[in-house]
Amino acid sequence: MKNTPIRFLVVLGTLSMVAILVVQVYWVSEAINKQEEQFNRSVQMALRNVVESLCELNGNDIPSSDPIDQLSNNYFIARTNYKIDLSSLDYLLKAELQKRGIAQDYEYGVYDCQTDRMVYGDFVSMLDQNGKTKPTGKLPKLVNDEYYFGIYFPGKTAGIVSSLGIWQLTSLLTLLILIFFTYALFVILKQKRLSEIQRDFINNMTHEFKTPLATLQVSAEVLENEASGERQKKYARIMRSELGRLDKHVHQLLETSVLDYDKTKAVVPIRVKAVLDRVVEPFRALPGIQWNEKINLTDECTISGDPAIFETIVFNLLDNAAKYGESLIRLTASKEAGLLEVKVSNDGREIPRKERTKIFRKFYRIHQGDLHDVKGFGLGLYFVRQGARSMHGKITVVSSLDLTTFTLTFPKAS
């Protein structure tokens, strides 16, 4: 994977997560503000009703001006023109707050202007009368001489936040998404680094192997030519054959690595029939194989791409057909509606349905238990898929009990 898509993914994902967090913080802040405004209004209405009830109980006039003030975020006072009965105040406060659904603990106190001192009331736990929280006894004193009582909510902010159940859930989900995204990004970057290490290792390994392999092949050829006995010639031929097979594997690794990161080397018109005739030549004379060939193409039929890649694609399919087939290899090629279609079939074992997409993965081979009757790296079909994609084509497979067919399709055949 190249750096540009990774960087784009990182930037886009980071911006998306920042946007989600900003929106989440904004809406949570708005929800807290709305809840706080509702709480303040409810408390003020409750205190206003308490003042009116106290005046009615004592037969006094109800204050003409608004008797309620909010001196701080969680401290409210209610002014009265007369002395306040503490027992009535305790009952009325709790009843009015419960009536409006306010379940937060509070402490209240009463100021008497005649004695010029704070007559402290009590701490009230709305949920547990035996709560361990103690009153502070630090209700402030007003400068002007007047009767008033104050109510203080020590846990107001925490209570408002705890009441935002749905927002707590969405905030938790947002946090989980952020953690998951960060972990996924870490895994992607780690996998990218491992992929680069793997690519560099394969490139270095194949390039380092190329020179000694070429030297060994020349040496084996010289030994075969200068061998005096049949036994020596036999072992020289074995050496050349095995070195050729090893060179083929190294070359396939190098081609796959180049195709993964450089795509096509050149895009030129490919004369399909000439390439097919050249590739199929070694397979026509395979012993014990029934060769079936049907190429309905003219010499002028061409597609655009890299000739070397197209030749390797067809060779890999035919090579697999020879390895995994029993006694039949079939090659058909035709052009219809501007599409080139090349089919390679064999009569080998059926490919299980769940394996038909996996066989095109890099280094993947169908699991056969402890049986390894066909050797290889699992790169042949991977190269076929990558090579077809680099030429804007595709590869599909259909498999049954008696026939397996790989179909190559390329556009813009002319």
N, C-alpha and C positions, 0 to 999 in steps of 0.2 A: 504494500500500500504506500502510495506516495505521500509526501509531507503535506501537500496542499489540501487534500480532503481532510486529513487529520486536524490541521490547523483550523480549517473552516468549521469542523465539528466542534472543536474545543471552544472557539470564539462564540459560535451560535449557541451552544449549550450553556456556556457561562452567562451570556446575555439573557437567555431565557430564564435561567435560575435567578439571576439578579432581579429581573422584571417580576417574576412570581413572588420573590421575597418582598419587594417594594410594595406590590399590590396587597400582599397579605398583611404587612405591617400597617399599611394605610387603613385597610378595612377593620383590623383589630382595634386600631386607635380610634377610628370613628365609632365602633361599637362600644368601646369603653366610655367615650365621651357621651354618647346617647344614654347609656345606662346611668352614668353619673348625673346627667341632667334630670333624668327621670327620678333618680333617688333624691336629689335635692328638692325637686318639686313635691314629691310625696312627703318628705320630712317637713317641709314648710307648711303644707296643708294640714298635716297631723298636728303640728304645734299651734297653728292658728285655731284649730278646733279645740285643742286643749285649753287655750286662753279663753275662748268663748264659753266653754263648759265651766271653767273655774269662776268666771264672772257671773254666770247664771246661778251656780251653786251658792255664791256668796251674796247674791242680790246686788252686784255692782254693775256699773255701766261698762259696756264693751268698748275698748279703745277705738277711737275714730280713725286713727292712722294705722298703717300696717305695723303690727307689733313684732314682726319676725325679721331678724337679720342673720346673715351668714357671715361670720367673722373670719373663717378660714375654710379650707377644703372639707374638714370633717367636724366643725364646731358651729352650732347654731344657738341663738338666744331668742327668748320670747319675753317682751316687756309687758308688765302689768302695772296698773295704777294702785294696786293694793297688795296686802300681804298674801302669801301663798300657803295654802294648806298642803303640807308635805304628803300626807296619806292620800289625799285626793289626787295630787299631782302624780304620784307613783302609779296609781291605778289608771288614770286617764292616759298617761304617756304610753304605757304598755298596750292598752286597748287600741289606741289610735294607730300606733305603729303596726300592730298585728293586723289591723283592719286593712292596711295598705300593703300588706305582704312584705314588710321590712323585718327581716329575721336576724339582723346584726346586733351583736352585743353593744351596749352603750353605758355611759355613766352620766349622771346628771347632778346638778347642784343648784342651790337657790341663794340669791343675794337679798339681804334685808337692809334697806337704806336707813331704817331707824336705829339699828344696832351697828350699822356700818361694817358688817362682816358677812362672810360667805357661810351660809347655813348649808352644809354639804348634805346631799341626798344619799345616793347609793349607786352601786354598780349593778347592772341588770344583765343577766345572760338570757337571751331569748330562747336558746336551745337547751341550756343546762343551768338550772338555778344553783347548782353546786360547783360551778366552774371554778378553776383555780386562779383565773385572772383577777387581779386586785385593782381597785380604782386608784387613779393617780393623785386625786385631791388637789389638782393644780388648775382648776378652772379659773380663767382670768377675771379680774374685777374691772367693772366699767367706771369711767371717771365721773359721769353724771350720777346724781343721787336718784335712784329709782329702783323699784322692785322688778326683778327679772329672774328667770331661771334659764340655765344653759344645758345643752345636751351635746355630748361628745362621743363620736364613733371611732374608737381606736383602730378597728379593723375594716374601715370602709373600703379602701382600695383593694385589699385582698378579697373582700367579700364580693365586690363587683366583678373582679377578674374570675373568681370561682363560679360566678353565675353565668358566664359566657361558655356554656357547655359545647355548643356547635363550633364556636371559634377556637376553643381549645383543641377539638378534634381536628379541625382543618389545619391548625398550626402544627400539630403533631404529624399529620400526613405530609405537610410541606417539608418539615424537618427530615422525615424519612425519605422523601423523594430527593432532597438535597444530599443526604448521606449516600443513597443508592447511586445518584448521578456521579458523585465524587469517586465512589468505589469503581463504578463502571468506567469512568474516565481513566482512573489509575490502571485498571486491567487492560484497557485498549492501548494505552501508551506502553505498558509493559509488553503486551503481545507484539506491538509494532517493533519495539526494540529487539525482542527475541527473533522476529521475522528477519530483521536486518542482519542480526548476527548469523542466522541460518544461511541467508543469501550470501553473505561475505565468506562464510566457511565453505559453502559449496563452490563458489567461484574460485577461491584460493586453492581448494583441494583439486578441482578438475584441472586448473591451469598447471599446478605443480605435477600432476600425474601425466599430463600430455607429453612432456619432453622425455621422461624415462620410458614411457610406453613406446614412443616412436623409436627410441634407441634400441629397445629390446626387440621390437619387430624387425628392424633391419638386421640385428645380430642373429635372430632366429632364421631369417632368410639366408644369410651368409652360411650359417651352420648347415642348413639343409642342402645348399648348393655344393658345399665342400665335404659333405659327409661321405665316408667311404663305404659304409655298410648300410644294409636296409634297416637295421635296428636303429641306427643313428638318425637316418632320414625320417623314420616313423616318429621318433620323439621330437625331432625338429618341427615336423608338421603339427604335432599336438601343441607345441609351444606357440607356433604361429596362430593356430586356431583359437587357443585360449586367450592369447594377447589381443587378437582381433575382437573377441567377445568382450573383454574388459575395456578395450578402447571404445567399443560401441556404447557401453553403459556410461563411461565417463563423458562421452560426447552428448549423450541424451541428458545427463544432468546439467551440462553446460548450456545446452539449447533451452532447456526448461527454465533455468535461471534467467537467461537473456530474455526469453519470451515474457516472463512474469513482469519484468521491470522496464524493458525497452520496447515492448510490443513488436511491431513488424520492422524489419530492417529497411525494406524497400517495398514500394507499392507499384507494381508494373503489371501489364497484361500477361496472364498465364495461359498458355495453350494447353488446355486441359487434356485433350486426347494424347498429345505427345508425352506429357508427364505420366499419365496412367499407363501407357505402353511401356515406358521405361521402368516404372515401379513394379508392375506385375510380372515382368520377365522372370525373376528368380522363383516366383511362386508357381509358374505354369508347369514346371517340371518336378515338383515335389513328389517323392515316391509315396505311394499309397493314398494319394489325395485326388479326388475327382474335381477337376477344375471346370468351373462354369462361368463363362465371361460373355457379357452383353453390353457393349459400349455403343450407344446410339448417338454419337456426336460426330460433327464434322471436324476437320483439321483446323478450321478457323474459329471454333468455339473457344471463348476466353472468359476469364474472370479476373478481377483486380485483387492483387495481394502479393505476398512474398512467395516466389516459386519454391524455395527451399522448405518453407513451412508447410506449404500444400503437399509437397512430395512426402515429407515426414509424416504428416497426418494420415495419408492414404497408406503409407508403408506400415505404420503402427497398427492400423485396423486389420490389414492383411496378416501381419505378424501375429496378432492376437488370434485371428481366425485359424491360423496354422497351429498355434500352441494349444488352443482350447477346443478345436474342432475334432471330430472323429475321422471323417473321410470325405468331407465336402467343403469346398470354398466357392462362394458365388460372388461375382462382382458385376454390378449393373450401374450404368451411368446414362443419364438422359437430361434433356433440357426442355422444360415446359413453362410457358408463361413468364419467361425471363428468369427462371430459377434453375440453377444447376443442382441435380440430385444425384449423389453417389451412394450406393448401398453395398455393404459388405456383409455377407451372411456366412454362417457356419452351422454345422449340425452337432455342436457340443452340448454340454449340460445346460439346463435352463438356469438363467440368472434369477434368483428370488426377487420378487417385486420390491421388497424393502431395500434391496441392494442396488437397484437400477440407477438411483441418483448418487449413491455413495461411491460407485466405481470410478467416477470422474474426479474424485478428490485426490489431492496430492498425497502420494505414498500409501494410498488405500488399496488393500487387496481383500478379496472375499475370504472370510475365515473358513478354513477347511479342517479345523482341529489340528492334529499333529501332521497332517498330510501336506507336503510341499513339493508336489510333482512338477510344478511349473515355477521356474525361478524368475526373479525380476524385482524391480524397486517400486512398482506401483506408480510409475510415471507416464506410461504409454498413453492411457486414456486421458490422463490429466493434460498432457500435451495436446491431444486431439481437441479437447474442449477449449483450452486457451487459444490454440492456434486458429480454430474455427471462429472464435469470438473476435480475434484480432483482424479477421478478414470479413467481419460482419455476418458470419454464418452461424450455424448451430448444429448440434449433434443430438440425435435421439436414439433410443434403443427399444426394440420390441423383442421379447423372448418367450418361447414356448418350449414344450418338451422336446421337440424335434428340430427347432430352428431358432437361431438368434440372429437378429439383423440390426446393424448399426447404419443409420441414415445421416449422411452429411448434406446440408442444404446451404447453398450460397446464392445471394441475390445478384442481380444485374449481370447475368450471364449474357454475352453477346456473340 
